[in-house]
């Protein structure tokens, strides 16, 4: 029932919207699309011109470095969290004395386990980014991108 109202509202708003507003929206979408995809015009063996997406290596390398910096920051935050929240003798006493102490210990242990897993994932991502960065810096020449449409 809610879908019918949604479709009805969309139909009414489109039909009552002035044509000039629709033209502006279409023009904005077209300029955004052409700005986001830079095309390199290349002729193939048959003489046909093909639009290949051009890759700005410096921009890609900068994005990889930015992502690497954010992962490094996240790694530092998790390391500090693990250092501050280690299970101590206080936790053992709480587990032994308080009602629900085992639940408390299980939750703490689960949180620490999730943090350790995330730290391992970050280390894997950092290794992969380092390899990608080396490849991008080495390929500063030509790069062919295949795209399935």
N, C-alpha and C positions, 0 to 999 in steps of 0.2 A: 504494500500500500504506500509505503514511504517512497519507493522508487517512482511510482506514478506521479506523486507530488513533485519529486525532483525533476522528472522529465517535463512535466507540465510547466514548472517554473522556468526551466531552461528554454523551452519553446517560446514562452511568452516574452522572456527577456530578449531573446534573439530577434523575434519578429517585431518587437516594439523599439528596438535599438535603431538609431538613425544609421543610414548607410555610411555616412562620413565617419562615424565612430568605428564601424567594422573595418573600413578602409585603413584607418589609422592603426588599428590593432594588427591587421595583416601586414602593413608596412613595417611596423615595429618588429614583428616576428621575422620578416624577410631580412631586415638589416642585422638583427641579432644572429640569424643563421649564417649569413655570409661573413659576418665579422668573426664568428667562432670557428669557421672552417676556411682557412687560407688554402687556395688551390694552386697547384703548380701545373701549368699546361704543358704537356709533353706529347710528342708525336711518336706513335708506335711504328712497327715495321711496315704496316699497310698504308701509312700516311695519315691515319686517323688521329685526331688530337684527343688525348685522354686527360681528364682532370684528376690529378693525384693530390691527396692532402699533403701540404708541405709541413715539415716538422721544424719547429724552432728549437734547436738543440739547447741553446742557452736557457730557454724558458723551462724545458723539461728537466735539465740538470738543476736549475734553481728550485723547482718543485720537489725534486728528489731530496735535495739538501734540506729544504724546509721540513719535509716529512720526517727526515732523519733527526732533525733537531727536536721536533715534537716527541718522537719516540724516545730520544735520550732524556728529555725532561720527564716523561712518564716513567721511564726506568728508574730515575732518581727518586721520584715520589714513591714508587712501590718499594724500593730498597729502604727508604726511611720508614715506611709503614711496617715493613717486616722487622726492622731493628727495634722499633718502638713497641711492637705488639707480640714479642716472643712470649711463649708460655713460660711462666716463672713459678716459683714456689707459692706465690700468692694464689695463682690459678689452681695449683694442686690443692691448697687448703680450701678454697671455695668449692672445688669439686667434691672434696671429701666431707665437708661440714654442712653445706647448704642443701636444702631441698632443691632439686632441679639442677644440681651441680654438674651432673653428667651431661645434661642438655647444654648448659653453659659451655662446658669444655668442648662438646661436639661442634657447637656453633663457632667458637673461636678457632678450633682446628680447621673447620671448613673454610672460614674466611682466609686463614693463612694459606691453606692449600690453593684456593682460587688465586690469591696474589702470586704465589710461586708459579702457578700455571701461566698466568698472564706475563710474568717476567720471562718465562721460557719462550713464549710466543713473541715477545718483543725482541728477544735475542735472535730468534730465527728471522724475523722481519728485518732487523738491522743487517744481518748477513746478506739477505737477499737484496736489500737496497744498496749495500756496498758493491755487490756484483753488478747490479744494474747501473750504478754510477760509473763504474769502470768501463762497462760496455758503451755507455752513452758518450763518455769522453773519448774513447777509442774510435767511435764511429762518427767523429766530427765531420766526416765527408758525406757520402751519399747513404741514404737509407730508403729502402723500398718498403712501402706499407701495402699489404694486401687487405682488401676489405670485401667481405661477403655481403651481397645485397639481396 
